[in-house]
Amino acid sequence: MSAEDLDNYETQAELALYKEYRDVIKLFTYVVETERRFYLANKVDFNVRSAGQDVYFDVRLTDAWVWDVYRSSRFVKNVRIVTFKDVNVEEVQKSDIDIPESIG
């Protein structure tokens, strides 16, 4: 496999992932973004914990979808995220979802 073939494969995989995201976002209530991953979820349980003087986030997602091009199955029943890094949780405004169908 040449470098160009690999680039084409990765480009097609990313495009397929975006199309899947476009199709499934309407099924979810929350967008959750961490340093490592991007999730869609219907339930988010967000807790701030402490370990000595450090603070970390313990986030549990239920009924989730994971943005990960290399996962064969992106739908996940439960996810637990434990991190010292930032976590962004936003509620999806269903009326704000206007993703163009013409991409791809």
Beta strands, then each sheet from edge to edge (+ up, - down):
strand 1: 30-33
strand 2: 38-51
strand 3: 54-66
strand 4: 75-83
strand 5: 88-91
sheet 1: 4+ 3- 2+ 1- 5+
end
